[in-house]
Amino acid sequence: MFINAIASYLPEQIITNAYFEELNGLTDDWIIERTGIRERRKASADENTHTMAIQAVDKLTANLPYDLSEIDLIIGATYTPHDCIFTLAHAVQHHINVGEIPVVTISSACSSLLNAVEIVQGYFALNKATKALIVASEHNTAYNNEDDTKAGHLWGDGAVVLSISKERTSESDWEIKDVLTGGAANVGKASVSVTLKPLDRGIIMPFGKDVFINACTYMPKASLQVIERNGLTINDIKYIAPHQANLRISKNVAGTLGVSEDVMLSNIQYLGNTGCAGCAITLDENKGKFVKGDKIIVTVFGGGYSYGAMLVEI
């Protein structure tokens, strides 16, 4: 599989840590020390999960090496839906006006992007599609409880879209060499550590330490599994794009893998936790410095628990 183009969209409004200090007394130093976050983006009243995704799709078209009419599969990824019936993927299908193709929206918390990649892999393997759009979009602030001093300051909004083809379309394509995903709902406090119950309450994280421990376990574990089964070592990896949940987690993963923190691509400092869109947004932000032959690991961990890793070669 090959990534032909990537584009992201971020809302204009910036929420700094000063907002949370005034709201509930959490200082800038306190938030930065525990999360690395200085600021995050917030969708406007006119924006939502769908509109942000559509903005990203419109940005993608300028670099797409084929016409959108050739898209024959759309996979949406989100845990913050604007509409549970007319889903994210269907909103994108409506926007690009390509009919009678498979259109699916999935959620496995912050791991959803890689689950979407694996679904595309399955459609390609079964010869049911050849060109796909994966759209990951999170409107965390629509669900977030800002008064929650444990997690209310973590979340940001944003969207990203990747076009993926079964065969190479140009020399500038990135090759997806391997992907794996898994569930770990049977460990720790997976069922209660992070929850979003729309009829009950917003996003809460009462057991952040359990999330931290398991993220720091599964992200390097999955990364090494993908690296080793492709006959590589960690020294062959140029960059790692981890789930943007907490800068301390990223640093811990770097330590476990034995790599410099400079290898870790990061945007949580100025975007906050953008859910399943975060690691792909950082790929889009850094694409200008990638060179032919670079090998990149994308690794994710989500509440519930879910995890995964993907090997990409530029």
VOPAGU-2260 file (C-alpha; in pm, 1 decimal, decimal comma):
REM VOPAGU-2260
SITE   aa  ch    i         X         Y         Z
SITE  MET   A    0       0,0       0,0       0,0
SITE  PHE   A    1     110,3     354,4     -68,9
SITE  ILE   A    2      28,2     692,4      82,6
SITE  ASN   A    3     -13,6     926,7    -212,3
SITE  ALA   A    4     -92,8    1248,8     -27,4
SITE  ILE   A    5    -161,7    1378,1     322,8
SITE  ALA   A    6    -324,0    1697,5     450,5
SITE  SER   A    7    -450,2    1829,0     782,0
SITE  TYR   A    8    -673,5    2101,8     917,0
SITE  LEU   A    9    -656,3    2286,1    1248,3
SITE  PRO   A   10    -908,2    2534,4    1388,4
SITE  GLU   A   11    -787,1    2891,9    1427,9
SITE  GLN   A   12    -875,1    2945,4    1794,8
SITE  ILE   A   13    -583,5    2887,3    2033,8
SITE  ILE   A   14    -646,3    2807,1    2401,5
SITE  THR   A   15    -340,9    2865,1    2621,7
SITE  ASN   A   16    -278,3    2723,9    2967,1
SITE  ALA   A   17    -367,9    3063,8    3110,6
SITE  TYR   A   18    -731,8    2980,2    3036,7
SITE  PHE   A   19    -721,2    2678,7    3267,2
SITE  GLU   A   20    -534,3    2868,0    3537,3
SITE  GLU   A   21    -816,7    3120,7    3547,6
SITE  LEU   A   22   -1081,9    2848,8    3523,7
SITE  ASN   A   23    -961,5    2600,3    3783,6
SITE  GLY   A   24    -623,0    2708,1    3915,3
SITE  LEU   A   25    -400,7    2477,2    3707,0
SITE  THR   A   26     -85,0    2677,9    3639,6
SITE  ASP   A   27     109,6    2685,5    3315,9
SITE  ASP   A   28     409,6    2524,0    3485,5
SITE  TRP   A   29     194,3    2249,5    3637,7
SITE  ILE   A   30      36,0    2154,8    3303,6
SITE  ILE   A   31     364,5    2167,7    3111,2
SITE  GLU   A   32     547,2    1957,4    3370,5
SITE  ARG   A   33     285,6    1680,2    3358,9
SITE  THR   A   34     185,6    1684,9    2992,0
SITE  GLY   A   35     414,8    1907,6    2786,8
SITE  ILE   A   36     110,6    2100,6    2662,1
SITE  ARG   A   37     135,9    2480,2    2631,4
SITE  GLU   A   38    -169,9    2539,9    2412,1
SITE  ARG   A   39    -429,2    2362,3    2203,3
SITE  ARG   A   40    -674,7    2436,9    1918,8
SITE  LYS   A   41   -1049,3    2466,4    1965,6
SITE  ALA   A   42   -1312,8    2439,9    1693,3
SITE  SER   A   43   -1541,6    2737,6    1649,2
SITE  ALA   A   44   -1917,3    2726,3    1699,6
SITE  ASP   A   45   -1954,4    2673,7    1322,9
SITE  GLU   A   46   -1712,2    2379,3    1311,1
SITE  ASN   A   47   -1746,9    2012,3    1397,6
SITE  THR   A   48   -1592,8    1671,9    1325,1
SITE  HIS   A   49   -1735,4    1673,3     971,6
SITE  THR   A   50   -1643,3    2028,4     870,8
SITE  MET   A   51   -1283,8    1990,0     988,2
SITE  ALA   A   52   -1248,6    1667,7     788,9
SITE  ILE   A   53   -1389,0    1831,3     476,9
SITE  GLN   A   54   -1142,9    2118,7     512,7
SITE  ALA   A   55    -859,2    1864,2     524,5
SITE  VAL   A   56    -995,2    1684,6     214,9
SITE  ASP   A   57   -1008,6    2012,8      23,7
SITE  LYS   A   58    -643,3    2077,8     110,1
SITE  LEU   A   59    -550,7    1725,3      -1,5
SITE  THR   A   60    -685,7    1762,0    -353,9
SITE  ALA   A   61    -409,2    2003,6    -454,6
SITE  ASN   A   62    -147,2    1728,4    -411,9
SITE  LEU   A   63    -349,1    1421,9    -509,5
SITE  PRO   A   64    -192,4    1251,8    -815,9
SITE  TYR   A   65    -533,2    1138,7    -945,1
SITE  ASP   A   66    -889,5    1263,7    -949,2
SITE  LEU   A   67   -1112,3    1222,4    -645,5
SITE  SER   A   68   -1358,9    1041,9    -870,1
SITE  GLU   A   69   -1121,0     742,7    -860,8
SITE  ILE   A   70   -1169,0     695,9    -485,3
SITE  ASP   A   71   -1346,9     364,5    -427,4
SITE  LEU   A   72   -1329,3     337,6     -47,0
SITE  ILE   A   73   -1364,2     585,0     241,8
SITE  ILE   A   74   -1283,5     501,3     602,2
SITE  GLY   A   75   -1356,1     752,4     877,4
SITE  ALA   A   76   -1187,6     737,0    1217,7
SITE  THR   A   77   -1317,2     922,9    1523,0
SITE  TYR   A   78   -1442,5     877,5    1879,1
SITE  THR   A   79   -1602,0    1225,0    1883,6
SITE  PRO   A   80   -1876,8    1194,8    1620,8
SITE  HIS   A   81   -2081,5    1490,4    1505,2
SITE  ASP   A   82   -2352,3    1249,7    1394,4
SITE  CYS   A   83   -2373,3     877,8    1469,2
SITE  ILE   A   84   -2599,6     810,0    1168,5
SITE  PHE   A   85   -2463,7    1037,2     894,1
SITE  THR   A   86   -2110,6     946,8     993,5
SITE  LEU   A   87   -1775,0    1112,1     929,4
SITE  ALA   A   88   -1697,1     891,4     628,9
SITE  HIS   A   89   -2042,1     949,7     479,9
SITE  ALA   A   90   -2000,1    1326,9     519,8
SITE  VAL   A   91   -1676,7    1304,1     320,6
SITE  GLN   A   92   -1844,6    1087,7      55,2
SITE  HIS   A   93   -2122,5    1345,2      25,0
SITE  HIS   A   94   -1864,9    1621,5     -11,4
SITE  ILE   A   95   -1657,8    1456,1    -286,0
SITE  ASN   A   96   -1974,3    1320,7    -452,5
SITE  VAL   A   97   -1848,4     971,1    -532,2
SITE  GLY   A   98   -2130,7     719,5    -506,0
SITE  GLU   A   99   -2183,4     346,2    -460,9
SITE  ILE   A  100   -1854,5     268,4    -286,8
SITE  PRO   A  101   -1780,3     116,0      56,3
SITE  VAL   A  102   -1798,7     385,0     326,7
SITE  VAL   A  103   -1729,2     297,8     691,2
SITE  THR   A  104   -1657,4     492,5    1011,1
SITE  ILE   A  105   -1479,0     316,0    1295,3
SITE  SER   A  106   -1366,8     386,9    1650,5
SITE  SER   A  107   -1102,8     227,8    1867,3
SITE  ALA   A  108   -1026,4     543,9    2063,7
SITE  CYS   A  109    -690,6     704,2    1982,7
SITE  SER   A  110    -575,4     398,5    1785,2
SITE  SER   A  111    -847,4     439,9    1523,1
SITE  LEU   A  112    -616,3     570,4    1250,1
SITE  LEU   A  113    -416,0     248,6    1233,3
SITE  ASN   A  114    -728,2      35,2    1253,6
SITE  ALA   A  115    -851,8     231,2     952,1
SITE  VAL   A  116    -526,7     154,6     768,1
SITE  GLU   A  117    -570,3    -214,4     844,7
SITE  ILE   A  118    -928,3    -207,2     715,9
SITE  VAL   A  119    -805,4     -53,0     391,1
SITE  GLN   A  120    -541,2    -326,4     373,1
SITE  GLY   A  121    -818,8    -585,1     394,4
SITE  TYR   A  122   -1027,8    -426,1     119,9
SITE  PHE   A  123    -721,0    -409,3    -104,1
SITE  ALA   A  124    -629,2    -772,0     -33,1
SITE  LEU   A  125    -980,1    -883,4    -128,1
SITE  ASN   A  126    -967,7    -675,8    -448,0
SITE  LYS   A  127   -1268,0    -475,2    -332,9
SITE  ALA   A  128   -1093,9    -138,5    -366,3
SITE  THR   A  129    -780,1      20,8    -511,2
SITE  LYS   A  130    -780,9     383,7    -392,1
SITE  ALA   A  131    -898,0     491,9     -46,5
SITE  LEU   A  132    -936,4     796,8     170,4
SITE  ILE   A  133    -875,3     766,1     542,9
SITE  VAL   A  134   -1011,7    1061,5     735,4
SITE  ALA   A  135    -937,9    1103,4    1105,9
SITE  SER   A  136   -1111,0    1391,4    1281,0
SITE  GLU   A  137   -1161,1    1472,7    1648,6
SITE  HIS   A  138   -1380,1    1740,5    1803,2
SITE  ASN   A  139   -1264,9    1678,1    2157,0
SITE  THR   A  140   -1379,4    2013,4    2288,4
SITE  ALA   A  141   -1739,4    1927,4    2203,6
SITE  TYR   A  142   -1726,3    1650,2    2463,5
SITE  ASN   A  143   -1461,3    1770,6    2704,4
SITE  ASN   A  144   -1537,9    1873,1    3061,9
SITE  GLU   A  145   -1306,2    2169,6    3112,3
SITE  ASP   A  146   -1375,0    2171,6    3487,1
SITE  ASP   A  147   -1217,8    1826,8    3522,5
SITE  THR   A  148    -876,9    1899,2    3675,4
SITE  LYS   A  149    -744,3    1553,9    3583,4
SITE  ALA   A  150    -797,6    1567,6    3206,9
SITE  GLY   A  151    -995,9    1876,9    3111,2
SITE  HIS   A  152    -684,7    2061,7    2992,1
SITE  LEU   A  153    -554,0    1784,3    2763,2
SITE  TRP   A  154    -774,1    1802,4    2459,1
SITE  GLY   A  155    -751,8    1977,0    2122,8
SITE  ASP   A  156    -937,2    1960,2    1791,1
SITE  GLY   A  157    -810,6    1876,5    1442,2
SITE  ALA   A  158    -843,7    1657,2    1134,8
SITE  VAL   A  159    -621,0    1479,2     884,8
SITE  VAL   A  160    -676,7    1287,1     562,1
SITE  LEU   A  161    -456,5    1034,9     381,6
SITE  SER   A  162    -505,8     901,8      31,4
SITE  ILE   A  163    -389,2     542,5       3,9
SITE  SER   A  164    -357,5     331,4    -310,5
SITE  LYS   A  165    -300,8     -38,0    -363,9
SITE  GLU   A  166     -32,0      26,7    -625,9
SITE  ARG   A  167     227,6     302,0    -647,3
SITE  THR   A  168      97,4     611,7    -826,7
SITE  SER   A  169     416,1     821,2    -830,5
SITE  GLU   A  170     777,3     821,2    -711,8
SITE  SER   A  171     680,3    1054,1    -427,7
SITE  ASP   A  172     445,3     796,6    -270,2
SITE  TRP   A  173     523,7     671,1      80,3
SITE  GLU   A  174     507,1     293,8     112,2
SITE  ILE   A  175     323,2     134,4     402,9
SITE  LYS   A  176     548,7    -163,2     465,2
SITE  ASP   A  177     357,4    -315,1     758,1
SITE  VAL   A  178      85,4    -243,4    1012,0
SITE  LEU   A  179     -38,4    -421,0    1322,3
SITE  THR   A  180    -311,8    -340,6    1571,8
SITE  GLY   A  181    -439,7    -501,1    1887,2
SITE  GLY   A  182    -676,0    -471,4    2179,2
SITE  ALA   A  183    -570,5    -481,4    2542,7
SITE  ALA   A  184    -907,9    -442,8    2710,3
SITE  ASN   A  185    -819,3    -725,0    2948,2
SITE  VAL   A  186    -535,6    -542,3    3124,9
SITE  GLY   A  187    -519,7    -284,8    3401,4
SITE  LYS   A  188    -814,2     -49,5    3433,3
SITE  ALA   A  189    -893,8     -52,9    3062,2
SITE  SER   A  190   -1271,0     -42,7    3107,7
SITE  VAL   A  191   -1274,9     266,6    3329,3
SITE  SER   A  192    -948,4     457,7    3280,7
SITE  VAL   A  193   -1076,6     678,4    2996,3
SITE  THR   A  194   -1445,0     705,1    2913,4
SITE  LEU   A  195   -1677,8     914,8    2700,2
SITE  LYS   A  196   -2045,5     848,9    2767,2
SITE  PRO   A  197   -2244,3    1106,6    2567,8
SITE  LEU   A  198   -2564,4    1055,3    2765,5
SITE  ASP   A  199   -2384,0    1069,3    3097,6
SITE  ARG   A  200   -2077,0    1292,8    3092,2
SITE  GLY   A  201   -1785,7    1417,8    2886,6
SITE  ILE   A  202   -1440,4    1271,4    2836,6
SITE  ILE   A  203   -1291,1    1179,9    3173,1
SITE  MET   A  204    -967,4    1009,3    3271,8
SITE  PRO   A  205    -987,8     903,1    3636,9
SITE  PHE   A  206    -696,3     660,7    3612,0
SITE  GLY   A  207    -433,3     850,9    3418,6
SITE  LYS   A  208    -145,8     659,7    3578,7
SITE  ASP   A  209    -283,3     330,0    3444,6
SITE  VAL   A  210    -311,4     483,9    3097,9
SITE  PHE   A  211      46,1     610,5    3124,5
SITE  ILE   A  212     186,1     273,1    3230,6
SITE  ASN   A  213      11,9      77,8    2956,0
SITE  ALA   A  214      84,3     333,6    2683,4
SITE  CYS   A  215     451,7     319,3    2777,8
SITE  THR   A  216     433,1     -60,7    2756,7
SITE  TYR   A  217     236,2    -120,2    2437,2
SITE  MET   A  218     368,5     156,8    2211,4
SITE  PRO   A  219     733,1      41,0    2219,2
SITE  LYS   A  220     626,0    -324,8    2222,2
SITE  ALA   A  221     418,2    -285,2    1905,3
SITE  SER   A  222     690,4     -76,0    1742,0
SITE  LEU   A  223     955,1    -340,4    1801,7
SITE  GLN   A  224     725,7    -615,7    1674,0
SITE  VAL   A  225     681,7    -435,4    1343,1
SITE  ILE   A  226    1049,3    -345,2    1318,3
SITE  GLU   A  227    1171,9    -697,2    1390,1
SITE  ARG   A  228     929,4    -879,7    1163,3
SITE  ASN   A  229    1053,7    -662,6     875,6
SITE  GLY   A  230    1414,3    -759,1     938,9
SITE  LEU   A  231    1512,5    -419,3    1075,7
SITE  THR   A  232    1655,2    -279,1    1397,0
SITE  ILE   A  233    1566,6      39,1    1580,4
SITE  ASN   A  234    1878,9     197,0    1426,7
SITE  ASP   A  235    1712,3     170,8    1084,9
SITE  ILE   A  236    1428,3     400,9    1194,8
SITE  LYS   A  237    1471,8     770,2    1113,3
SITE  TYR   A  238    1163,6     906,3    1291,4
SITE  ILE   A  239     889,5     786,6    1523,5
SITE  ALA   A  240     544,4     948,8    1516,6
SITE  PRO   A  241     379,2     848,2    1845,1
SITE  HIS   A  242      24,2     911,9    1953,7
SITE  GLN   A  243      17,0    1268,4    2081,9
SITE  ALA   A  244    -121,3    1201,5    2429,3
SITE  ASN   A  245     147,0    1324,9    2666,9
SITE  LEU   A  246     502,0    1442,9    2606,2
SITE  ARG   A  247     619,8    1240,0    2904,7
SITE  ILE   A  248     483,2     924,2    2738,0
SITE  SER   A  249     671,9    1003,4    2417,8
SITE  LYS   A  250     994,7    1056,2    2611,8
SITE  ASN   A  251     940,2     732,0    2801,8
SITE  VAL   A  252     882,4     541,9    2476,2
SITE  ALA   A  253    1200,8     694,6    2334,0
SITE  GLY   A  254    1391,8     575,4    2640,3
SITE  THR   A  255    1251,4     224,1    2616,4
SITE  LEU   A  256    1342,0     201,9    2247,8
SITE  GLY   A  257    1684,0     351,0    2309,6
SITE  VAL   A  258    1649,2     641,9    2068,2
SITE  SER   A  259    1711,7    1012,9    2101,5
SITE  GLU   A  260    1412,9    1228,9    2183,1
SITE  ASP   A  261    1490,3    1415,0    1858,4
SITE  VAL   A  262    1367,0    1106,5    1672,2
SITE  MET   A  263    1018,3    1153,6    1820,6
SITE  LEU   A  264     791,4    1378,0    1611,6
SITE  SER   A  265     572,8    1584,4    1839,4
SITE  ASN   A  266     299,1    1846,3    1821,5
SITE  ILE   A  267     125,3    1797,7    2156,6
SITE  GLN   A  268     303,3    2104,4    2294,2
SITE  TYR   A  269      93,2    2336,9    2078,1
SITE  LEU   A  270    -203,0    2117,5    1971,0
SITE  GLY   A  271    -284,1    1914,8    2282,4
SITE  ASN   A  272    -423,2    1564,4    2247,7
SITE  THR   A  273    -595,7    1554,6    1906,8
SITE  GLY   A  274    -697,9    1192,1    1946,6
SITE  CYS   A  275    -656,8     952,5    1657,2
SITE  ALA   A  276    -568,3    1238,7    1419,9
SITE  GLY   A  277    -261,1    1351,0    1615,4
SITE  CYS   A  278      15,7    1121,6    1490,2
SITE  ALA   A  279     -88,3    1171,3    1124,9
SITE  ILE   A  280    -109,2    1549,2    1172,2
SITE  THR   A  281     254,5    1544,1    1284,3
SITE  LEU   A  282     343,7    1342,7     972,2
SITE  ASP   A  283     182,2    1614,1     761,8
SITE  GLU   A  284     360,1    1889,0     955,4
SITE  ASN   A  285     701,8    1726,0     911,3
SITE  LYS   A  286     668,5    1589,6     557,7
SITE  GLY   A  287     899,3    1858,9     421,1
SITE  LYS   A  288    1200,0    1717,0     605,2
SITE  PHE   A  289    1148,3    1353,4     508,0
SITE  VAL   A  290    1384,9    1221,9     239,2
SITE  LYS   A  291    1368,3     919,6      14,2
SITE  GLY   A  292    1450,0     602,9     204,1
SITE  ASP   A  293    1358,8     733,3     550,6
SITE  LYS   A  294    1181,5     471,1     758,4
SITE  ILE   A  295     919,2     595,9    1002,7
SITE  ILE   A  296     730,0     418,7    1277,3
SITE  VAL   A  297     381,5     539,3    1367,4
SITE  THR   A  298     274,8     401,1    1703,9
SITE  VAL   A  299     -50,1     451,8    1890,3
SITE  PHE   A  300    -230,7     374,4    2212,3
SITE  GLY   A  301    -592,3     442,4    2296,8
SITE  GLY   A  302    -829,1     419,7    2587,8
SITE  GLY   A  303   -1014,6      98,9    2612,8
SITE  TYR   A  304    -729,3     -19,9    2560,2
SITE  SER   A  305    -610,7     -34,6    2199,4
SITE  TYR   A  306    -268,6     -10,6    2037,1
SITE  GLY   A  307     -83,4     -43,3    1710,6
SITE  ALA   A  308     223,1      36,8    1501,6
SITE  MET   A  309     291,2      99,9    1133,8
SITE  LEU   A  310     613,1     105,1     932,6
SITE  VAL   A  311     628,9     362,6     651,6
SITE  GLU   A  312     915,2     409,8     407,5
SITE  ILE   A  313     943,9     743,2     230,2
